[in-house]
Amino acid sequence: MVRIRVLVVDDHRIFAESLAAALAAEPDVDVAAAGSGPAAMRCLDRAAAEGRRFDVLLVDADLGAAAGQPVARVVPDGGAADGIVDGISLVAGVRRTQPSVRTVVLAEKDDPGRAALALQAGACGWVAKDCSLQRLLGVIRGVLRDETHLAPSLLTGVLRELTAARKHRTESERLVESLTPREREVLRCMVAGLGRKAVAERLFLSPHTVRTHMQNVLGKLGVHSTLAAVALARRAGVGPAVSAGDVVERGGQLA
C-alpha cells in the first residue's frame, strides 16, 4: 500500500490535533502537525533530509492571525522562509524550497481574493475548514493526481481576481520598461531594501546621483513612495539585486 504523508499546519492546536487524528485513522495516511510556518518548514526540511518527504501540506489560511500577526495581502516572491508567518507565505516558501509537495489551504470562509493569492503562490486547492472528512480526503488524493480543487462558488470570483492581477502585472511591466537601464538597476536595489547610501556604494555612484535616479524612478512609475515602487516592481516580476554583479545589464535585460 502506498502511504500518503500529510502535514497539518494550524496554530489552533485543538483543530490541528483533531484533524490529524481523523486523517491518521485512514489506513493509507501518515500525519504530523505543526503550529507555525517556521515549524512547518523545519518539519519539511527534516523529513526531506531523512528521505521521507511529505506529500501534502494542509495549511491554515489565517496562520498567525490568532497571535495578532499580519495576514499577507500580497504573494511573496522568494524571500527567506525564516520570516514566514501566514498560510499564503508558507505556500510560496514550500513551492520554492520543496516544489514536489502539494499544498492545500484550509479556510474559515470563502474569499476569492485570498484564494487567488493562494493559487498564485502555488496552492493546489482552497477548501473550507468545515468540509467533510471524505471531501478533504478526496482533495488530498486529487492534488496528488495534479488536480486543482476550488469550490464552485469561488470559481467566478477567483477567475476575476486572476484576470485583474494579470492586467496589473502587464501595466506594471510596461511602466518598468520605460525606465533606463541605470534606473532599473536602482529599482532592483530598492527592491532589495537598500537605502540611498547603500545603493550609491553598490553602483559606484554619488548619493546625489542616486537620489536623482530614485526620483526619476518614482516619477516614471507614477508612485509617490519607495514602498509603492517596490510593490509595483514585484508585480512586474522585478527581483532584488543580490550582489554587485547581479545588477549588470546584459543584452538589454537585467541579470
N, C-alpha and C positions, 0 to 999 in steps of 0.2 A: 504493500500500500504506500503510495506517495503521500507524504505528510506535508501539510501547509503550515509554515511558520509565520505567526501573526504577532505583531507588536502593537498593543493598545497604548495610545499616548493621550492622557487626560489628567488635568490637575484636580479633578473631583474624584477623590480616592474611592468613595463608595461606588460610583458609577463605573470607574475603571476596573475595580476588582470584580464587580458583579458581571460586567460584560466579559471579562477574561474568563471567569468561571463558567459562564454559559457556553462560550466558544470552546473551552477546553473539554467540555462534555462530548464534543464531536470526536469520533474515532480517528479522523484524519487531520486533526488540527492541534498544533502545539502553540501555546500562547504565553507571552510575557507582557508586563506592563511597565510604563514609565510615567512619571508625573510632571515632566517638563521637556522642552525642546532639547536643551543640552544633555539631559539624562537619556533621552531617546537616541541622540547621536552617539553617545558613549556605548549604549547597548548595541546599536548597529555596527559600530566600529569593532567592538569586542567580538561580536558574532562573526563578522567577516574575517577577522584575524584568526578565529578558531575554525574557519571553514564551514560554518553553519549559518549562512546568511538568512535573514528574514525574507519572506516572500512578499508580505503585505503589511503596510503600516495603516492603522486606523487612527486618525488624528482629530482631536477636538478643534473645531473651527475657532473657538474662542479661548484657546490655550493661553493661559497667563492673565486673562481678564479677571478671574476671580481674585487675583492678588493685586488688582488695580493697575496692571501693566497695560500699555497701549496695544491696541489691536491694529495690525497692518492695514493700510488702505492702498498700498502700492505693492507690486510684486518685486521682491528682492532679485538682484541680478548677479549674484555671485560673491556677496560679501562673506566674511568669515562666519562659520557655523557657530562659533562660541557665543555670538550675540543673539542667537535665535530665541525668540520669546513666544510668538504666536504660531497658530497652526499653519497659516499660509507661508510664513517664513520657513517653517520646518519642512514643508513640502518642497520648497525651492532648494533648500540645503540638501535634502536627500536626493533630489534629482541630479544635483551637481556632483555629489560625492559617491552615491550608490544608485546609478540610474536603473539597475535591474529590479530594484524594489518598487512595487506598485503602491501608490498611496491613495487612500480614500478618506475624504473629510466628512466627519460626523457633525451635524449642525442642529442647533435647537430650533431654528426656524428657516424658512425659505428666504434667501437673499440673493437675487440674481447678480448683483454687483460683485459680492464677495465670492459667489460660486464661479463667476467668470475669472476672477483673480486666481482662484484655486486651480482652475483648469489651465490658465496661462502659466502658473507656477509649476505645473507638471502633474497635478492630481488626475487620477483616473475616474473619480466619481465624487459626488456630493450627495450625502444620504442623511435623512432625518434620524436623529438620535432615538426617536420613539418608534422606529420601524420594527417589524417583527424580526426575530432571530433568523427565521428562514429567509426572509428578504435579504438580510445582511450577509448570510452565508452565500446566497446566490450572487451577490455583488462581489464578494471575496473571490469566489470561483470564476466569476465572469471577467474580472480585471486581469486574472492570470491567463485568460484567453485573449488579452489585449482589447477587451471591451471597455467602453466608457459608459458610466452609469449616472444618469441625471433624471430627476423626477420630471414627468411630462409638464407639470405646472410651472417648471422653471425654464423650460426649453426656450420659449419665445424671448423671455427677458434676458437670458444668458446670451443668446444669439445677437440681440440688440446691443448688449454691452460689449461683446467681442467685436462687432462691426464698428462701434463708436471708438473702441480702443485702437483699431487698425487705422481709422481715419485720423485720429490724433497722432498716431505714430507717423503716418505719411506726412502730415503737416509739419511735425517736428523735424523729420528728416529733411524736408525742403528748407526749413529755416537754418538747420545746421550746415547744409550745403552752401548757404550764402556766405558762410564765414571763410576768411582766408586761411591758408594752411597754418600760419602762425596763430591765428585766433582759435583754430581747432586744437592746437597744442595747448594753448592756455585753458580752453574749456575742459580738456581732459585732466589737466592739473586741478581745476576747480572741482571736477567730479571726484578726484582722489582726495578732496578735502584740504588741499594745500592753500595756505594764506598767501598774500601778495609777496612777502619776503621769500617764502619757500619757493614760489613759482619763479621768482627772479633768479634765485640760485640754481634752480633746476634747468632753466632755459638760458642761463648766462645773459640775462637782461637786467637793466636797471629797474628798481621798484617803480619809478615814474612811468617807464615804458609799459611795464606790466599793468599798472593802473589804467593807462590809456587803452590797452588791449581789452582789459576786463570791461571797461565802459563800452567799448565798441561791441563786444560780445553781447552784453545785456541789451544794447540798442537794437542790434540786428535780430536778436531772438524775440524782441518785443516784451521783455520782462523787466522787473524793477529790483530784483534781488538775486544774489548768488544762489540762494536756495531754489528759487524758481528756475533759474538757468540750469541747475543740476537736474531738477526734475524733468525738464524738457529734454535735456541731453540723454537721460536714461530712457525716456520714451523713444528717442531716435536710435537707441542702441549704442550710444557712445559709452565706452568703458573708461575706467580711470587710468591715468598714467601711472605705471608701476615703477619704472626705472628710467634713467636718463635716456637710454637707447630706445625706450618704448614710445617716445613721443616724436620720433623721427618720421618725417613724411616719406613714404615710399610709393613711387608710382602714382601719386595723386591720392593715395589712401593712407590714413594713419595706421601705423603698425599696431 
